[in-house]
Each structure stands twice: as C-alpha cells, then as structure tokens.
Amino acid sequence: MKYKVFYSGFVYVEADTAEETEEKTFDEVEEIYSEKQIDSVIEVDEFVVEL
C-alpha cells in the first residue's frame, strides 16, 4: 500500500548563512535536532511528484 503523510515540525541546523541553512534543512546528517508531528495520513494509488 502507498500512503501520503502530511506533517509539520521544525529542525535546528548549524550554518553560516540562510542559504546554507536552506541547503542543509532536509539533510538528516546535518540536523542538530528535529521534531515532526504527523497531521494526517491518506492512502494513495500512485506517488505523484510535481517539480
């Protein structure tokens, strides 16, 4: 089964600039601390990615 998870949260990242922070935000290796809360989960037929 496939699921889409909606979540909210925050992450602490050490960086020298805002731009560097944006680049590191989703790199779990660079995380100092993160907290995520699942808002909802829905079953889906396909994974749809829009670029």
Backbone as ProteinMPNN parsed JSONL, in Angstrom:
{"seq_chain_A": "MKYKVFYSGFVYVEADTAEETEEKTFDEVEEIYSEKQIDSVIEVDEFVVEL", "coords_chain_A": {"N_chain_A": [[0.835, -1.169, 0.0], [0.353, 2.325, -0.533], [1.081, 5.452, 0.912], [0.416, 8.863, 1.667], [1.909, 11.252, 3.638], [1.191, 13.949, 5.655], [2.874, 16.408, 7.366], [4.054, 18.5, 10.071], [6.54, 20.592, 11.543], [9.814, 21.269, 12.938], [13.334, 22.026, 12.563], [16.602, 22.162, 13.897], [19.525, 23.621, 12.666], [23.002, 23.977, 12.135], [24.615, 26.609, 10.555], [26.258, 28.976, 8.344], [24.998, 30.894, 6.8], [21.722, 32.002, 5.674], [21.085, 30.857, 3.228], [22.75, 28.599, 3.195], [21.597, 27.238, 5.301], [19.076, 26.596, 4.217], [19.903, 24.767, 2.276], [20.84, 22.689, 3.867], [18.664, 21.88, 5.367], [16.97, 19.594, 4.869], [18.772, 17.557, 4.996], [19.458, 14.965, 6.805], [21.814, 14.249, 8.079], [23.012, 16.612, 8.823], [21.379, 17.614, 10.776], [20.76, 19.003, 13.973], [18.774, 18.834, 15.82], [15.475, 17.616, 15.486], [11.939, 17.897, 15.189], [8.95, 16.393, 14.542], [5.544, 16.313, 13.644], [2.879, 14.29, 12.861], [0.29, 15.193, 10.784], [-1.747, 14.166, 9.132], [-2.638, 11.11, 7.403], [-3.021, 9.617, 4.309], [-4.27, 7.097, 2.134], [-2.969, 6.361, -1.068], [-3.14, 5.863, -4.647], [-1.023, 6.205, -6.419], [2.326, 7.555, -6.426], [2.684, 10.881, -6.696], [4.67, 13.341, -7.991], [5.429, 16.67, -8.216], [7.388, 18.857, -10.044]], "CA_chain_A": [[0.0, 0.0, 0.0], [1.084, 3.587, -0.594], [0.479, 6.48, 1.755], [0.951, 10.217, 1.664], [1.918, 11.728, 5.014], [1.301, 15.383, 5.845], [3.42, 16.643, 8.696], [4.607, 19.81, 10.37], [7.589, 20.48, 12.538], [10.952, 22.167, 12.784], [14.649, 21.413, 12.675], [17.715, 23.062, 14.191], [20.657, 23.358, 11.783], [24.106, 24.933, 12.233], [25.034, 27.082, 9.235], [26.8, 30.329, 8.349], [24.082, 31.808, 6.099], [20.364, 31.493, 5.457], [21.121, 29.994, 2.046], [23.342, 27.326, 3.617], [20.582, 26.586, 6.127], [18.082, 26.012, 3.313], [20.507, 23.598, 1.631], [21.039, 21.635, 4.863], [17.446, 21.629, 6.135], [16.443, 18.243, 4.727], [19.879, 16.611, 5.063], [19.383, 14.473, 8.184], [23.154, 14.171, 8.642], [23.341, 17.931, 9.347], [20.424, 18.007, 11.808], [21.124, 19.027, 15.38], [17.564, 18.324, 16.474], [14.261, 17.825, 14.696], [10.683, 17.466, 15.799], [7.932, 16.297, 13.494], [4.218, 15.892, 14.101], [2.056, 13.847, 11.741], [-1.013, 15.852, 10.736], [-2.701, 13.213, 8.574], [-2.117, 10.078, 6.505], [-4.053, 9.144, 3.389], [-3.85, 6.074, 1.189], [-2.969, 6.84, -2.446], [-2.903, 4.851, -5.666], [0.266, 6.469, -7.036], [3.136, 8.635, -5.881], [2.697, 11.987, -7.652], [5.673, 14.335, -7.643], [5.419, 17.82, -9.117], [8.644, 19.608, -9.984]], "C_chain_A": [[0.886, 1.241, 0.0], [0.329, 4.629, 0.221], [1.176, 7.815, 1.562], [0.806, 10.753, 3.078], [2.105, 13.245, 5.016], [1.829, 15.608, 7.251], [3.892, 18.081, 8.831], [5.681, 19.623, 11.423], [8.668, 21.517, 12.323], [12.24, 21.392, 12.948], [15.66, 22.499, 13.028], [18.897, 22.643, 13.32], [21.733, 24.4, 12.046], [24.547, 25.303, 10.828], [25.526, 28.519, 9.364], [25.858, 31.34, 7.703], [22.705, 31.165, 5.983], [20.329, 30.533, 4.274], [21.687, 28.618, 2.393], [22.348, 26.536, 4.47], [19.542, 25.904, 5.258], [18.627, 24.756, 2.646], [20.607, 22.417, 2.598], [19.751, 21.159, 5.532], [16.958, 20.188, 6.041], [17.539, 17.181, 4.672], [19.991, 16.135, 6.504], [20.752, 14.365, 8.851], [23.515, 15.481, 9.326], [22.426, 18.362, 10.489], [21.043, 17.978, 13.193], [19.968, 18.43, 16.186], [16.405, 18.548, 15.532], [13.062, 17.294, 15.462], [9.624, 17.501, 14.711], [6.641, 15.769, 14.098], [3.401, 15.501, 12.882], [0.685, 14.499, 11.858], [-2.086, 14.927, 10.178], [-1.983, 12.238, 7.654], [-3.265, 9.638, 5.62], [-3.472, 8.081, 2.468], [-3.967, 6.641, -0.216], [-2.721, 5.683, -3.399], [-1.51, 4.97, -6.27], [1.014, 7.541, -6.268], [3.222, 9.718, -6.959], [3.681, 13.024, -7.158], [5.632, 15.444, -8.671], [6.708, 18.593, -8.932], [8.455, 21.009, -10.489]], "O_chain_A": [[2.022, 1.209, 0.473], [-0.901, 4.675, 0.215], [2.382, 7.873, 1.323], [-0.281, 10.718, 3.655], [3.066, 13.759, 4.444], [1.294, 15.062, 8.216], [4.101, 18.783, 7.841], [5.716, 18.604, 12.113], [8.471, 22.511, 11.623], [12.243, 20.251, 13.411], [15.583, 23.618, 12.52], [19.232, 21.461, 13.242], [21.424, 25.585, 12.17], [24.821, 24.43, 10.004], [25.252, 29.195, 10.355], [25.916, 32.527, 8.026], [22.542, 29.959, 6.168], [19.632, 29.519, 4.309], [21.171, 27.596, 1.941], [22.27, 25.312, 4.369], [19.162, 24.764, 5.523], [17.893, 23.783, 2.467], [20.472, 21.266, 2.183], [19.756, 20.127, 6.203], [16.566, 19.614, 7.057], [17.266, 16.029, 4.337], [20.562, 16.834, 7.341], [20.835, 14.388, 10.079], [24.251, 15.472, 10.313], [22.682, 19.391, 11.115], [21.763, 17.043, 13.543], [20.169, 17.633, 17.102], [16.355, 19.568, 14.845], [13.167, 16.37, 16.268], [9.432, 18.518, 14.045], [6.654, 14.887, 14.957], [3.247, 16.303, 11.96], [0.007, 14.382, 12.879], [-3.207, 14.899, 10.686], [-0.873, 12.499, 7.188], [-4.351, 9.322, 6.107], [-2.31, 8.164, 2.071], [-4.941, 7.323, -0.533], [-2.164, 4.655, -3.015], [-0.883, 3.961, -6.597], [0.413, 8.338, -5.547], [3.783, 9.477, -8.028], [3.553, 13.532, -6.044], [5.783, 15.193, -9.867], [7.082, 18.943, -7.812], [9.406, 21.79, -10.513]]}, "name": "protein", "num_of_chains": 1, "seq": "MKYKVFYSGFVYVEADTAEETEEKTFDEVEEIYSEKQIDSVIEVDEFVVEL"}
